[in-house]
Amino acid sequence: MSLINDFIKFNLNETTRKSIAEYLWIGGSGMDLRSKARTLPEPVTDPAKLPLWNFDGSSTDQAPGDDSEVILLPQAIFRDPFRGGSNILVMCDTYTPAGDPIPTNKRFSADKIFNHPDVAAEEPWFGIEQEYTLLQKDTKWPLGWPVGGFPGPQGPYYCGVGADKSFGRDIVDAHYKACLYAGINISGINGEVMPAQWEFQVGPATGISAGDQLWVARYILERITEIAGVVLSFDPKPIPGDWNGAGAHTNYSTKSMRNDGGIDVIRKAIEKLGLRHEQHIAAYGEGNDRRLTGRHETADINSFSWGVANRGASIRVGRDTEKAGKGYFEDRRPASNMDPYVVTSMIAETTILWKP
């Protein structure tokens, strides 16, 4: 293994102009990340200068076997924390050979919304709080939990310290640093209420870049847990019973909300979100009904509510926003397995473009 590590640590820049590009895309389930690498003749920093590529869509549930070619279009570049040097991670979206977005390409529709002049003028900012659970590889039971058993009740684990309260910190810290290296605007991490559950925050990020950054942060986390021999779960309620679920709370503001008098714009936006509650819930992640029960810091899935500093509401407005009369609000409804392209663009479309 030490010899393999020696090869992994090679600095290619000392011997060649060539670099490695790892092309990433979202598979047919909408949550499975896929990737493959290719050699570039020289370093590239502009996605427009990268070649198109393709893959076998019949192996990812994205195309039939008799017409299986799917095209990868490079959209965003990040530094590769695994290979280092001038090597890159490339976030792509997916098209037919004729140039049409395939049905699982949610980025295409999101980008159209963010490029709408009215949306672009408002410079929508997002901060996404991605919760996740670390599982033991062989048992699929949370990391650090007794096999087939349970730890003590929730209480000491949130932001906890100690071998009996914090499970997987090395993985979490490695991910934090790898995201910073990659150029992702990761703004923090913390241990969550359920033991073996953690959160990282991406943002603030503007428009489509919020989705790009969150997907690449998820990819990096998948790779690090792969190395550690730990299973990563984005299930919104991985353990039934008196345990917190996992969400992806989405913080949001527009230029008008951030300016003086923005609190009135925030109230109108929240009113719009309430009128479209069912449409948003339908797009906010699979299995969210198991999480949004009205307990464990959630609102009931069948009702819409908002409040200041209320973590049991659908929408939370912070005390700082209320005091300043401007700022942002938090949509607490998205599940941990939501698609950030869908959620961010839907919030922008409802609050900026939609006319009730």
QUITA-V421487 format. One record per pair of residues at least 12 apart in sequence whose C-alpha atoms are under 10 Angstrom apart, sorted by the first residue. I is the first residue (numbers start at 0). J is the second residue. Records with the same first field share a line. If there is no record, write none. Layout:
I: J, J
//
This chain:
7: 81, 82, 83
8: 81, 82, 83, 84
9: 82, 83, 84
10: 82, 83, 84, 85
11: 82, 83, 84, 85, 86
12: 42, 83, 84, 85, 86
13: 84
15: 40, 41
16: 39, 40, 41, 42, 85
17: 38, 39, 40, 41, 42, 43, 85, 86
18: 37, 38, 39, 40, 41, 42, 43, 82, 83, 84, 85, 86, 87
19: 36, 37, 38, 39, 40, 41, 42, 43, 79, 82, 83, 84, 85, 86, 87, 88
20: 34, 35, 36, 37, 38, 39, 42, 43, 49, 76, 77, 78, 79, 82, 85, 86, 87, 88, 89
21: 33, 34, 35, 36, 37, 38, 76, 77, 79, 82, 86, 87, 88, 89, 90
22: 34, 35, 36, 37, 51, 52, 53, 71, 72, 73, 76, 87, 88, 89, 90, 91, 92
23: 35, 36, 71, 73, 75, 88, 89, 90, 91, 92, 214, 215, 218
24: 71, 72, 73, 89, 90, 91, 92, 93, 104, 214, 215, 218
25: 59, 61, 90, 91, 92, 93, 103, 104, 105, 214, 218, 338
26: 56, 58, 59, 60, 61, 93, 103, 104
27: 56, 57, 58, 59, 60, 61, 62, 102, 103, 104
28: 59, 60, 61, 103
29: 103, 104, 105, 336, 337, 338
30: 214, 217, 233, 336, 337, 338
31: 59, 218
32: 59, 214, 215, 217, 218, 221
33: 59, 218
34: 54, 88, 89, 90, 91, 218
35: 54, 88, 89
36: 87, 88, 89
37: 52
38: 86
39: 86
41: 85, 86
42: 84, 85, 86, 87
43: 76, 85, 86, 87
44: 75, 76, 77, 78, 85, 86, 87
45: 73, 74, 75, 76
46: 72, 73, 74, 75, 76, 77, 89, 90, 91
47: 72, 73, 74, 75, 76
48: 73
49: 72, 73, 74, 76, 89
50: 71, 72, 73
51: 70, 71, 72, 73, 91
52: 68, 69, 70, 71, 72, 73, 91, 93
53: 67, 68, 69, 70, 71, 72, 93, 94, 95, 96
54: 67, 68, 69, 70, 71, 93
55: 67, 68, 69, 70
56: 68, 69, 70, 93, 95
57: 69
60: 103
61: 93, 101, 102, 103, 104
62: 95, 101, 102
66: 95, 96
67: 95, 96
68: 94, 95, 96
69: 92, 93, 94, 95, 96, 97, 98, 100, 101
70: 91, 92, 93, 94, 95, 96, 97, 98, 99, 100, 101
71: 90, 91, 92, 93, 94, 95, 96
72: 89, 90, 91, 92, 93, 94, 98
73: 88, 89, 90, 91, 92, 93
74: 89, 90, 91, 92, 106, 208, 211
75: 88, 89, 90, 91, 92, 208, 211, 212, 215
76: 88, 89, 90, 91, 181, 182, 211, 212, 215
77: 89, 90, 178, 180, 181, 182, 183, 211, 212, 215
78: 177, 178, 179, 180, 181, 182, 183
79: 177, 178, 180, 181, 182, 219
80: 174, 176, 177, 178, 179, 180, 181, 182, 219
81: 177, 180, 181, 219, 222, 223
83: 180, 181
87: 181
88: 181, 215, 218, 219
89: 211, 215
90: 211, 212, 214, 215, 218
91: 104, 106, 211
92: 104, 105, 106, 107
93: 105, 106, 107
94: 107
104: 340
105: 338, 339, 340, 341, 344
106: 207, 210, 211, 338, 339, 340, 341, 344
107: 207, 340
108: 340, 341, 344, 345
109: 206, 207, 210, 339, 340, 341, 342, 343, 344, 345, 347, 348
110: 206, 207, 208, 210, 340, 344
111: 207, 344
112: 206, 207, 343, 344, 345, 347, 348, 352
113: 205, 206, 207, 208, 343, 344, 345, 347, 348
114: 206, 207
115: 348, 352
117: 348, 351, 352
118: 206, 253, 344, 347, 348, 350, 351, 352
119: 205, 206, 253, 254, 347
120: 253, 254, 255
121: 206, 252, 253, 254, 255, 256, 257, 347, 351
122: 204, 205, 206, 252, 253, 254, 255, 347
123: 203, 204, 205, 206, 207, 209, 251, 252, 253, 254, 255, 256, 343, 344, 346, 347, 351
124: 202, 203, 204, 205, 206, 207, 208, 209, 250, 251, 252, 253, 254, 257, 327, 343, 347
125: 201, 202, 203, 204, 205, 206, 207, 208, 209, 210, 249, 250, 251, 252, 253, 327, 328, 329, 339, 343, 347
126: 184, 185, 186, 200, 201, 202, 203, 204, 205, 209, 213, 247, 248, 249, 250, 251, 252, 327, 329, 343
127: 185, 186, 198, 199, 200, 201, 202, 203, 204, 209, 210, 212, 213, 246, 247, 248, 249, 250, 251, 329, 330, 333, 339, 343
128: 185, 186, 187, 188, 198, 199, 200, 201, 202, 213, 245, 246, 247, 248, 249, 250, 329, 331, 333, 335
129: 188, 197, 198, 199, 200, 201, 213, 216, 217, 233, 245, 246, 247, 248, 249, 333, 334, 335, 336, 337
130: 188, 189, 190, 191, 196, 197, 198, 199, 200, 232, 233, 234, 235, 244, 245, 246, 247, 248, 334, 335, 336
131: 191, 195, 196, 197, 198, 199, 217, 231, 232, 233, 234, 235, 236, 237, 244, 245, 246, 247, 335, 336
132: 167, 191, 193, 194, 195, 196, 197, 198, 230, 231, 232, 233, 234, 235, 236, 237, 238, 244, 245, 335
133: 166, 167, 170, 171, 194, 195, 196, 197, 224, 229, 230, 231, 232, 233
134: 167, 195, 196, 224, 228, 229, 230, 231, 232, 237
135: 195, 228, 229, 230, 231
136: 224, 225, 227, 228, 229, 230, 231
137: 228, 229, 230
138: 230
139: 229, 230, 231, 232, 237
140: 195, 230, 237, 238
141: 166, 193, 194, 195, 196, 229, 230, 231, 232, 237, 238
142: 165, 166, 167, 194, 195, 196, 229, 230
143: 162, 163, 164, 165, 166, 167, 194, 195
144: 163, 166, 194, 195
149: 194
150: 163, 164, 193, 194
151: 163, 164, 194
152: 192, 193, 194, 241, 242
153: 191, 192, 193, 194, 241, 242, 243
154: 192, 193, 194
155: 191, 192, 193, 194
156: 190, 191, 192, 193, 194, 195, 196
157: 189, 190, 191, 192, 193, 194, 196, 197
158: 188, 189, 190, 191, 192, 194, 197
159: 189, 190, 191, 192, 194
160: 190
163: 194
164: 190, 193, 194, 195
165: 190, 191, 193, 194, 195, 196, 197
166: 190, 194, 195, 196, 197
167: 190, 194, 195, 196, 197, 224, 227, 229
168: 189, 190, 195, 197
169: 227
170: 220, 223, 224, 226, 227, 229
171: 188, 189, 190, 197, 198, 199, 220, 223, 224
172: 188, 189
173: 219, 220, 223, 224
174: 188, 199, 216, 217, 219, 220, 221, 222, 223, 224
175: 187, 188, 199, 200, 216, 219, 220
177: 216, 219, 220, 223
178: 201, 212, 213, 215, 216, 217, 219, 220
179: 216
181: 212, 215, 216, 219
182: 212, 216
183: 201, 202, 204, 208, 209, 211, 212, 213, 215, 216
184: 200, 201, 202, 203, 204, 209, 212, 213, 216
185: 199, 200, 201, 202, 203, 204, 212, 213, 216
186: 199, 200, 201, 202, 203
187: 199, 200, 201, 202
188: 200, 201
191: 243, 244, 245
192: 242, 243, 244, 245, 295
193: 238, 241, 242, 243, 244, 245
194: 242, 243
196: 232, 233, 237, 243, 244, 245
197: 245
198: 245, 246, 247, 335
199: 213, 216, 217, 247
200: 213, 216, 247, 248, 249
201: 213, 216, 249
202: 249, 250
203: 250, 251, 252
204: 251
205: 251, 252, 253, 343
206: 340, 343, 344, 347
207: 339, 340, 343, 344
208: 339, 340
209: 339, 340, 343, 344
210: 338, 339, 340, 341, 342, 343, 344
211: 339, 340
212: 339
213: 338, 339, 340
214: 338, 339, 340
217: 231, 233
232: 245, 335, 336
233: 245, 246, 247, 334, 335, 336, 337
234: 246, 284, 285, 286, 287, 289, 290, 334, 335, 336, 337
235: 247, 284, 285, 286, 287, 288, 289, 290, 291, 333, 334, 335, 336, 337
236: 286, 287, 288, 289, 290, 291, 334, 335
237: 286, 289, 290
239: 289, 290
241: 294, 295
242: 290, 294, 295
243: 290, 294, 295, 296, 297
244: 287, 289, 290, 291, 292, 294, 295, 296, 297, 334, 335
245: 287, 290, 291, 333, 334, 335, 336
246: 283, 284, 287, 290, 291, 297, 331, 332, 333, 334, 335, 336, 337
247: 283, 284, 330, 331, 332, 333, 334, 335, 336, 337, 338, 339, 342
248: 313, 314, 315, 329, 330, 331, 332, 333, 334, 335
249: 314, 328, 329, 330, 331, 332, 333, 334, 339, 342, 343, 346
250: 314, 315, 316, 327, 328, 329, 330, 331, 343
251: 265, 326, 327, 328, 329, 330, 343, 346, 347
252: 264, 265, 268, 325, 326, 327, 328, 329, 347
253: 265, 326, 327, 347, 350, 351
254: 325, 326, 327
255: 325, 326
256: 268, 320, 324, 325, 326, 327, 328
257: 320, 323, 324, 325, 326, 327
258: 324, 325, 326
259: 323, 324, 325, 326
260: 323, 324, 325, 326
261: 320, 321, 323, 324, 325, 326, 327
262: 316, 320, 321, 322, 323, 324, 325, 326, 327, 328
263: 324, 325
264: 325, 326, 350
265: 316, 320, 324, 325, 326, 327, 328, 350
266: 305, 316, 328
267: 350
268: 328, 346, 347, 349, 350, 351
269: 303, 304, 305, 313, 314, 315, 316, 328, 330, 346, 349, 350
270: 303, 304, 305, 350
271: 346, 349, 350, 351, 353, 354, 355
272: 303, 304, 313, 314, 330, 345, 346, 349, 350
273: 302, 303, 304, 305, 313, 314
274: 303, 349, 355
275: 303, 349, 355
276: 300, 301, 302, 303, 304, 313, 332
277: 300, 301, 302, 303
278: 345
279: 332, 333, 341, 342, 345, 346, 349
280: 300, 301, 332, 333, 334, 342
281: 333
282: 333, 334, 337, 338, 341, 342, 345
283: 332, 333, 334, 335, 336, 337, 338, 339, 341, 342, 345
284: 332, 333, 334, 335, 336, 337, 338, 339, 341, 342
285: 333, 334, 335, 336, 337
286: 334, 335, 336
287: 300, 332, 333, 334, 335, 336, 337
288: 300, 301, 334
290: 332, 334, 335
291: 311, 313, 331, 332, 333, 334
293: 311, 312, 313
294: 311
295: 310, 311
296: 309, 310, 311, 312, 313, 331
297: 309, 310, 311, 312, 313, 314, 331, 332
298: 310, 311, 312, 313, 314, 331, 332
299: 311, 312, 313, 332
300: 313, 332
303: 332
305: 328, 329, 330, 331
306: 328
307: 319, 320, 321, 328
308: 320, 321, 329
310: 329, 331
311: 331
312: 329, 330, 331, 332
313: 329, 330, 331, 332, 333
314: 328, 329, 330, 331, 332
315: 327, 328, 329, 330, 331
316: 328, 329, 330
317: 329
330: 342, 346
//
